[in-house]
Amino acid sequence: DIVAAQQARLFQICQRCQSVPVGRGMLTLGTSSPLPTEKLSIPALTLTGRLAGTKTTIQLEGDKNDVDWPQFHNGVAAGLRIAANRSEITSTWINLNRNLDEFVSNEFAGVLFGLGLCKNLASLKMTKIYDYMSFRHDMTSVAVLLGLAATKMGSMDSAAAKLIAVHLPSPNSQTSAEMELSSLTQTSALMATGLLFLGTSHRITTETLLREIHRNLGDSYANREGHSLAAGMALGLVTLGTGNTAVGLADLQLEDRLYRLISGGQDLQNQSEKSSLIFQGSIVNVDNTAPGAIMALGLMYFGSMSHAIAERLAPPSTKFLLEFQRPDFLMLKTIARNLVLWEDIVPTNDWIGSQIPKFLKDALFQVESVKSVKRTDSLLIQSHSNILAGTCLSLGLKFSGSFNLKARDLLLDHVEYFENLQKSLEQEDPSHITIEGCLDVCILAVSVVMAGTGDLKTLKILRNFSKRIGKSQNYPRNLSYGSHMAVNMAIGFLFLGGGRCSLGNSQRQVAALLISLFPAFPAFPWDNRYHLQAFRHLYVLAVENRCLETVDVDTKEKCFVPLEIKLKNGQDISSYSPCLLPHVDEISTVDILGPRYLPRTILKSQLEIFGNFMESSGGVCFVKKTGPSSTYNVDPMGNMSLLARPLIHLGTVGTESEIFPENSSVFAAKFCSETEKSHFSQFFPEFPGGKSGFEEFSSRILYECLAESKPEIISYYMEIYKMSSDASMGDVNAMRSFRLVRDFYSSAFGKNLESPLISPSFLELVHHRIEKHFASKMIDAPRHLKEYMLSGRFPNADPHAFAKYLRYHCIPSLDVISRTIPQNLPMPLLAMRFPELSFATLEKMSSAMASMS
């Protein structure tokens, strides 16, 4: 049937399209800020295909509820696009995004969840939250419960705790009336409880969650495995890292009771509700309870290095014991065991080999390479693959966001190993599904290590995986919705936050990441049996903003700057900004290197601006250029620098036309900031024909100031030039200021300066021009000075020029001079009386007094 074949092909393509929003949410995380007057744009989810070579379109047939969760993920991606902790997010703006034609929608529920993950639901009042919950819409209830818990994570907020408790199963079902709640709502309420009481070891919450792991559920409960798993993960969050040191929980014997739920045994809990769908006797049903109990035990003893607990989670040591274990549980036990022995994880083949029992090695490996595998029975292949995949995921969690190349290469080797193993299996072999799941886990692990880097080597492999649709030569079965989701998540992690974010590796962050990457992916878009799809977005709680940007302090533009990052372990990393920093706890200092920018050191205490995604927006460091060179993005190799311009012609010294091929304004525009260029245009007009004396002077000082990294001195040069070129030599204050500068560079201190800001020869030239000016205006300056000292009168010829003469030579006022003249002091005593005057001024005063006597 052609129509059926077309629908089948379209369904396979649409499964990949429906999983894209999960990865898009990672890519666009925190990249936009909303406008209070505009609605949030949500891209449409296209499920229509077109036949190749024609204009005929085909609409996907099926139940409209089949796209509920893809629409939810689409809304979450839109909500995550908004930066964290935005003041523009108010109850009014949130309600503005709700479709008024219907009470709620799946996209709007996703937007609520995305806002909650970014702590943007803090402004939503509890009355409004209760209004949303009253719609009895599963997606909205899931979004509000999880979003509110993520916003108030670890706070034990009483209002949020009351709301969540209403949606939990009652501990006394015989004496209390229960609300008719869907399994999705109850499962999300369990996880919300764990987030709200994160790391608190709350006694009542712990007992409730422990009971929910192995509570018998009625026939109406659809996702009993997911319910038990959510309860176990929530219990692990509440007791995260406490081990056997949790206050007030010692009498509960949590480790023993959890181990009973893992290995089986007598069910000590009085179960009143029975199911007619599955057998529920007096023995613990480990198929339901084991995954949640394993996760709870691993998170509870996270980083405790307890070998007693690790031994309980160890894989079987013989093939006989292996036959009593589900292969997929071996992956979970491996992950939990490595959480306990967290410090022992190292990116080496020896460590990975130590995780696999010896009898499995002997049965499967003929050589030491992970790429050479000997075919045996399906049980051994599945068991070995699950243990190996769990080891890879543990390695990825340990080095999440670390950009560790050894871990990346090791994980990529195992991705290739699983690819080769999949090719070697026969089409009828049932291990194909297991190997595909292990392959998904490995590609997620490697993307977590390189999160935010856009690593090209990893991206090439992920692109090949993203092209798969339906059956292929390597995989004889149709790819599931979960496999497409895993690939899109891996690509999203690789470009997390548009390359501005990465992942942390603290206990809370690793726990959130583990819940998001739990190795039980949905088979179809509506599948929530083993793991609630909303939990896939909890990776946001592990995101960190570690992007360091450098901004030129003059131009206010972002620029490339070489950096040297020094780690506490003594390792030095060379990079260019903007870049992602390693984990802040591992950094000692960050040095900004030259030669184009002033060196600067950023200390560990100044790196506190980087951290949790909800609390930080990254860091900006201001830098300043040191020399006449272009930015690194314009001139990476420095071939366009000012000092390199004369050497363009194969090392020959260039002429002035080669140094200044353009006019001065165009030339300065390449090396000055916008402010400097605007000032420069005021002093450097364009001369249409040939170079005048002023333009010649301007070119000279322009080259000097830019070559010696002192563009601020250009304006002082121009003021001095303007004063010396004026027919009246400027005003009195300008002349006096020039004399101060000239005296400074004539002093002993000024003469010893290696690189003076203003050329002393230029100052002497201007000084001689000023003296020449006085000589031309006042024919007999000593006589005028004598008359001034005797009578205090200015000469009639040019009194303004004589005032400048007195001011320029720093001759004291008449009152001071009158007290000195009667004494007729000699030159040494006159110098002692006026130590601030120069020798030339003292000589003029002494000569005038001598002629008066």
Secondary structure, DSSP 4 states (H G I P E B T S, - for coil): -HHHHHHHHHHHHHHHHHHHHHHHHHHTTT-B---TTSPPP------EEE-TTS--EEEPPS-GGGGHHHHHHHHHHHHHTBPSS-TT--HHHHHHTS-TTSS--HHHHHHHHHHHHTT--TTS-HHHHHHHHTT--HHHHHHHHHHHHHHTTTS--HHHHHHHHHTSPPS-TTTSPPP---HHHHHHHHHHHHHHTTT---HHHHHHHHHHHT----TT-S-HHHHHHHHHHHHHHHTTTTGGG-TT-GGG-HHHHHHHHHH--B--S------SSS---SB--HHHHHHHHHHHHHHHTTT---HHHHHHTPPPSSHHHHTTS-HHHHHHHHHHHHHHTGGG--SSHHHHHHTS-HHHHHHH-SSS-TT------HHHHHHHHHHHHHHHHHHHHHTTTS--HHHHHHHHHHHHHHHHHHHHS-TT-THHHHHHHHHHHHHHHHHHHTTTT--HHHHHHHHHHHT--S--SS--SPPPHHHHHHHHHHHHHHTGGGGTEEE--SHHHHHHHHHHT-S---SSTT--SSS-GGGGGGGGGGEEE-EEEEEETTT--EE-EEEEEEETTS-EEEEEESEE---GGGEEEEEE--SSB--EEEEGGGGGGSEETTT---EEEEE-B-SS---TTT-TTSTTSGGGGGGTTTTPPP-HHHH--S-HHHHHHTTS-HHHHHHHHHH----SSS--HHHHHHHHHHHHHHHTT-GGGHHHHHHHHHHHHSTT-S-HHHHHHHHHHHHHHHSHHHHT-SS-SS-HHHHHHHHHHHHHHHHHH-TTHHHHHHHHHHH-PPPSS-HHHHHHHHHHTTPPPHHHHHTTGGGT--HHHHHHH-TTS-HHHHHHHHHHHHHH-
